[in-house]
């Protein structure tokens, strides 16, 4: 029994580390993508004198995409926060009934 408790605690820490590693990798990829938007904007401003639409599109993406990503994350947290509260409430009610 004691061995099972230690194994489950170890696997829980391992799962947390794996989740944190996935978040870090996703964050690094996101940073690289956002920085590439700014680099493309700079390069298109310098070299693409004939095509002004490319510069405007890259500046638009460099401003709008980070705002949209932040908005999606905020809405996701807001929507799933209510799900967690409902689960907690149902657990408390079942404990009271038992």
C-alpha positions as CSV (number, residue, x, y, z in Angstrom):
1,X,0.0,0.0,0.0
2,X,2.8,2.4,0.9
3,X,4.6,1.6,-2.3
4,X,1.5,2.5,-4.3
5,X,1.2,5.9,-2.6
6,X,4.8,6.7,-3.4
7,X,4.4,5.5,-7.0
8,X,1.3,7.5,-7.5
9,X,3.0,10.6,-6.1
10,X,5.9,10.1,-8.4
11,X,3.7,9.6,-11.4
12,X,1.8,12.8,-10.5
13,X,5.0,14.8,-10.4
14,X,6.1,13.2,-13.7
15,X,2.8,14.2,-15.3
16,X,3.2,17.7,-14.0
17,X,6.7,17.9,-15.4
18,X,5.5,16.6,-18.8
19,X,2.6,19.2,-18.8
20,X,5.0,22.0,-17.9
21,X,7.4,20.9,-20.6
22,X,4.6,20.9,-23.2
23,X,3.6,24.4,-22.1
24,X,7.2,25.6,-22.3
25,X,7.6,24.2,-25.8
26,X,4.3,25.8,-26.9
27,X,5.4,29.1,-25.4
28,X,8.8,29.1,-27.2
29,X,7.1,28.2,-30.5
30,X,4.6,31.1,-30.0
31,X,7.4,33.6,-29.2
32,X,9.3,32.5,-32.3
33,X,6.2,32.9,-34.5
34,X,5.3,36.4,-33.1
35,X,8.9,37.5,-33.5
36,X,8.9,36.2,-37.1
37,X,5.9,38.4,-37.7
38,X,7.9,41.5,-36.7
39,X,10.9,40.4,-38.7
40,X,8.7,39.9,-41.8
41,X,7.2,43.4,-41.3
42,X,10.7,44.9,-41.1
43,X,12.0,43.1,-44.1
44,X,8.9,43.8,-46.2
45,X,9.2,47.5,-45.2
46,X,12.8,47.7,-46.4
47,X,12.8,45.5,-49.5
48,X,9.2,45.3,-50.8
49,X,8.8,48.9,-52.1
50,X,6.6,47.8,-55.0
51,X,4.1,45.7,-53.0
52,X,2.7,47.9,-50.2
53,X,0.0,45.4,-49.4
54,X,2.5,42.9,-48.0
55,X,3.8,45.4,-45.5
56,X,0.2,46.4,-44.5
57,X,-0.8,42.8,-44.1
58,X,2.3,41.9,-42.0
59,X,1.8,44.9,-39.7
60,X,-1.9,44.0,-39.3
61,X,-1.0,40.4,-38.4
62,X,1.7,41.6,-36.0
63,X,-0.9,43.7,-34.1
64,X,-4.1,41.7,-34.4
65,X,-2.8,38.1,-34.0
66,X,-1.4,38.5,-30.5
67,X,-4.5,40.3,-29.4
68,X,-6.7,37.5,-30.8
69,X,-4.6,34.9,-29.1
70,X,-4.9,36.7,-25.8
71,X,-8.6,37.0,-26.3
72,X,-9.0,33.3,-27.1
73,X,-7.0,32.3,-24.0
74,X,-9.1,34.6,-21.8
75,X,-12.4,33.3,-23.1
76,X,-11.2,29.7,-22.7
77,X,-10.3,30.3,-19.1
78,X,-13.6,32.1,-18.4
79,X,-15.7,29.3,-20.0
80,X,-13.8,26.5,-18.3
81,X,-13.7,28.2,-14.9
82,X,-17.5,27.7,-14.6
83,X,-17.1,24.0,-15.5
84,X,-14.7,23.5,-12.6
85,X,-17.0,25.3,-10.2
86,X,-20.0,23.2,-11.2
87,X,-17.9,20.0,-10.7
88,X,-16.8,21.2,-7.2
89,X,-20.4,22.0,-6.2
90,X,-21.7,18.6,-7.3
91,X,-18.9,16.9,-5.3
92,X,-19.8,18.9,-2.2
93,X,-23.5,18.1,-2.6
94,X,-22.8,14.4,-3.0
95,X,-20.6,14.5,0.1
96,X,-23.4,16.1,2.1
97,X,-25.9,13.5,1.0
98,X,-23.6,10.6,2.0
